[in-house]
């Protein structure tokens, strides 16, 4: 028997949103710790505040849930960039997919259930299948392509080599580079998507702006002249980020990939006291950018 979550998914894909909502409410009772229940629930409602609550609940259960991360990023982006016509949350919480409207659902049902037509077929004389003779069977086997045998042999050999490496590394205690676990970069991940100043495992959010903020009261302040910044946002391509000082001069930094698609930004030389902003080009033709700023204070 299908679970309430599965029934809710089928109803949502068919455009039956009220039915889907009823099933998903039952799914919350049945599977409250299933992140997918909360992601699906957020996608079939229109209340943005509730969508945010449900997606954050999904990330509490599964911090690496990519559909929930994309959904929250879409909601955050709407605060600064108007959505395109018809653009909605379910377009970003893939693999959920795009739901059908009720009209589309009715058309879908009609197409899936056409009026049957009776077609008469001429009577045919039944034929009795005869087993393949040994000679025919040998001929069939001889038609196998030589390259297929080579491919199968190579695959088998590769499997035995990998097994041998694993057994050898275990018995002889040899460290094999590609089997070593990646060292932990961040002991603690940020509480949500965004850009953060990291000091002693404490995250301070750097607010996103569409221009360099004139009011400096809301900008994080640090006395550390080599601060650490964590970028934890699916909206940001780390390769396009620039760090500019107050004179809009570029500052060199090192970006290290960390856990859950986050990146740690560090500096090899001390920063002078002043304001620094990470700049991300949003629309290069129109000169539109996003800014995340911090202030390095004097010691």
C-alpha positions in Angstrom: 0.0 0.0 0.0 1.3 3.5 -0.9 2.4 5.7 1.9 0.7 9.1 2.6 3.8 10.8 1.1 3.6 8.7 -2.1 -0.1 9.4 -2.4 0.5 13.1 -1.8 3.2 13.2 -4.5 0.9 11.5 -7.1 -1.9 13.9 -6.3 0.4 16.9 -6.6 1.8 15.8 -9.9 -1.8 15.4 -11.2 -2.7 18.9 -10.1 -5.0 17.8 -7.2 -3.5 20.1 -4.7 -6.2 19.9 -2.0 -6.0 16.1 -2.1 -2.2 16.3 -2.0 -2.3 18.6 1.0 -4.5 16.2 2.9 -2.1 13.3 2.2 1.0 15.3 3.2 -0.6 16.3 6.5 -1.0 12.6 7.2 2.6 12.1 6.1 3.8 14.6 8.8 2.2 12.4 11.4 3.5 9.2 9.9 7.1 10.4 9.0 7.8 13.6 10.9 11.6 13.1 10.5 11.4 12.6 6.7 12.8 15.8 5.1 11.1 15.1 1.8 7.7 15.4 3.5 8.5 19.0 4.5 10.0 19.9 1.1 6.9 18.6 -0.8 4.6 20.4 1.6 6.4 23.7 1.0 6.0 23.2 -2.7 2.2 22.9 -2.8 1.3 25.9 -0.7 1.4 29.6 -1.6 2.2 31.1 1.9 5.9 32.2 1.7 6.3 32.4 5.4 5.1 28.7 5.8 7.2 27.7 2.9 10.3 29.1 4.7 9.4 27.3 7.9 8.9 24.0 6.2 12.1 24.2 4.2 14.1 25.1 7.3 12.5 22.2 9.1 13.7 19.9 6.2 17.2 21.3 6.7 17.1 20.7 10.4 16.4 17.0 9.6 18.8 16.8 6.7 21.3 19.7 6.5 22.5 18.5 3.1 19.0 18.4 1.4 19.7 20.1 -1.9 16.0 20.7 -2.9 15.4 22.5 0.5 18.6 24.6 0.0 17.5 25.6 -3.6 14.0 26.5 -2.3 15.3 28.8 0.5 17.8 30.4 -2.0 14.8 31.1 -4.4 12.8 32.7 -1.5 15.8 34.8 -0.5 16.4 35.9 -4.1 12.8 37.1 -4.5 13.5 39.7 -1.8 15.9 41.5 -4.3 15.0 40.2 -7.7 11.3 39.9 -8.9 10.5 36.3 -10.0 9.8 35.7 -13.7 6.2 35.2 -14.8 5.0 31.8 -13.7 8.1 31.1 -11.7 7.4 29.3 -8.4 9.1 27.4 -5.6 8.5 24.0 -7.1 10.7 25.0 -10.1 13.7 25.0 -7.7 13.0 22.2 -5.3 13.8 19.6 -7.9 13.5 16.6 -8.3 10.0 17.5 -7.4 9.3 18.9 -10.9 6.6 21.2 -12.1 3.1 20.5 -11.1 0.1 20.4 -13.5 -2.7 22.9 -13.1 -6.2 21.4 -12.5 -7.0 22.1 -16.2 -3.9 20.3 -17.3 -4.7 17.4 -15.0 -8.1 17.0 -16.5 -6.6 17.0 -20.0 -4.0 14.5 -18.8 -6.6 12.1 -17.5 -8.6 12.4 -20.7 -5.5 11.6 -22.8 -4.6 8.7 -20.6 -8.1 7.1 -20.8 -9.2 7.4 -24.5 -12.5 5.8 -25.5 -11.6 2.2 -26.5 -12.3 1.2 -30.1 -13.0 -2.4 -31.1 -10.8 -3.5 -34.0 -11.5 -6.9 -35.5 -8.4 -9.0 -36.2 -8.2 -11.7 -38.8 -8.0 -15.2 -37.5 -4.5 -16.6 -37.7 -3.4 -20.2 -37.7 -1.6 -20.9 -34.4 2.0 -21.9 -34.7 3.9 -24.2 -32.4 7.3 -22.9 -31.2 10.1 -25.4 -31.7 13.2 -25.5 -29.5 16.5 -24.3 -30.9 18.7 -27.2 -32.0 22.2 -27.6 -30.6 23.7 -26.6 -34.0 21.6 -23.4 -34.1 22.6 -22.7 -30.5 26.3 -23.1 -31.2 25.9 -20.8 -34.2 24.2 -18.1 -32.1 27.0 -18.1 -29.5 29.6 -17.9 -32.2 28.1 -14.6 -33.4 29.2 -12.8 -30.2 31.4 -9.8 -30.9 35.1 -10.1 -30.0 35.1 -6.6 -28.5 32.4 -7.7 -26.1 34.6 -10.5 -24.7 37.5 -8.0 -24.3 35.3 -5.5 -22.5 34.0 -8.2 -20.1 37.5 -9.4 -19.5 38.8 -5.9 -18.8 36.0 -5.2 -16.4 36.6 -8.4 -14.5 40.3 -7.7 -14.3 39.6 -4.2 -13.0 37.3 -5.5 -10.2 40.0 -8.0 -9.1 42.7 -5.2 -9.1 40.5 -2.9 -6.9 39.8 -5.8 -4.5 43.5 -6.6 -4.3 44.4 -2.9 -3.5 41.7 -2.8 -0.8 42.9 -6.0 0.8 46.6 -5.1 0.5 46.0 -1.7 2.1 44.1 -3.3 5.0 46.6 -6.1 5.7 49.8 -4.0 5.2 48.4 -0.7 6.7 49.3 1.2 3.6 47.8 4.7 3.1 46.4 5.0 -0.4 45.8 8.7 -1.4 42.5 8.1 -3.2 41.1 6.1 -0.3 42.0 8.7 2.3 39.1 10.7 3.8 39.2 14.4 3.1 40.3 16.4 6.1 37.5 18.4 7.8 37.7 22.1 6.9 34.7 23.3 8.9 34.0 21.7 12.3 30.6 23.4 12.3 28.6 24.5 9.3 26.7 27.8 9.1 23.1 27.7 10.5 21.6 28.5 7.0 22.5 29.6 3.5 24.4 32.8 3.2 27.8 34.5 3.7 29.2 34.5 7.2 32.2 35.9 9.2 33.6 33.0 11.1 35.4 33.6 14.5 36.1 30.8 17.0 33.4 28.6 15.4 30.8 31.4 15.8 29.1 32.6 12.6 28.0 36.2 12.1 25.9 36.7 9.0 27.1 39.3 6.4 23.8 40.7 5.1 23.3 40.8 1.3 22.8 44.2 -0.3 22.3 45.4 -3.9 24.7 48.3 -3.3 27.5 49.2 -0.9 25.6 49.9 2.3 25.8 53.5 3.6 24.7 52.6 7.1 27.6 50.7 8.7 25.7 49.8 11.9 24.6 46.4 10.5 27.9 45.4 9.1 29.9 42.8 11.1 33.0 44.1 12.9 36.2 42.2 13.5 39.6 43.0 15.1 41.1 40.0 13.3 43.2 41.3 10.4 43.2 37.9 8.7 39.5 37.1 9.1 37.8 33.9 7.8 34.7 34.1 5.6 32.4 31.2 4.8 30.3 31.3 1.6 27.4 28.8 1.9 25.0 29.7 -0.8 23.9 27.8 -4.0 23.3 31.2 -5.7 27.0 32.2 -5.6 29.6 31.0 -8.0 32.7 31.3 -5.9 34.9 31.8 -9.0 33.1 35.1 -9.8 33.4 36.6 -6.3 35.7 39.6 -5.8 36.9 41.2 -2.6 37.2 45.0 -2.8 38.5 47.6 -0.3 37.1 51.1 0.3 38.9 52.4 -2.8 37.4 49.5 -4.8 40.8 47.8 -5.2 40.8 44.1 -5.5 42.2 42.1 -2.6 43.7 38.6 -3.1 42.3 35.8 -1.1 42.4 32.0 -1.0 39.2 30.0 -1.4 39.1 26.4 -0.1 36.2 24.0 -0.8 34.7 22.8 2.4 31.8 20.6 3.6 28.3 20.6 1.9 29.4 22.7 -1.1 30.6 25.6 1.2 33.8 27.5 0.7 36.2 29.0 3.2 37.8 32.3 2.3 41.1 33.1 4.0 43.9 35.7 3.7 47.7 35.2 3.6 48.5 38.9 4.5 46.9 41.2 7.0 44.1 43.5 6.0 44.3 47.2 6.8 41.6 48.7 9.0 38.5 49.6 6.9 35.5 48.3 5.1 35.8 45.3 2.7 33.0 43.9 0.5 32.6 40.6 -1.4 31.1 41.5 -4.7 29.2 39.1 -6.9 28.2 40.2 -10.5 24.4 39.7 -10.8 23.9 41.3 -14.3 27.1 42.4 -15.8 25.5 44.2 -18.8 23.4 46.4 -16.4 26.2 46.7 -13.8 24.0 45.0 -11.1 26.0 43.4 -8.2 25.3 41.8 -4.8 27.5 42.9 -1.8 28.4 41.3 1.5 30.5 43.6 3.7 32.5 43.6 6.9 34.7 46.0 8.8 38.2 45.3 10.0 38.8 47.5 13.1 42.1 48.8 14.5 43.6 46.6 17.2 
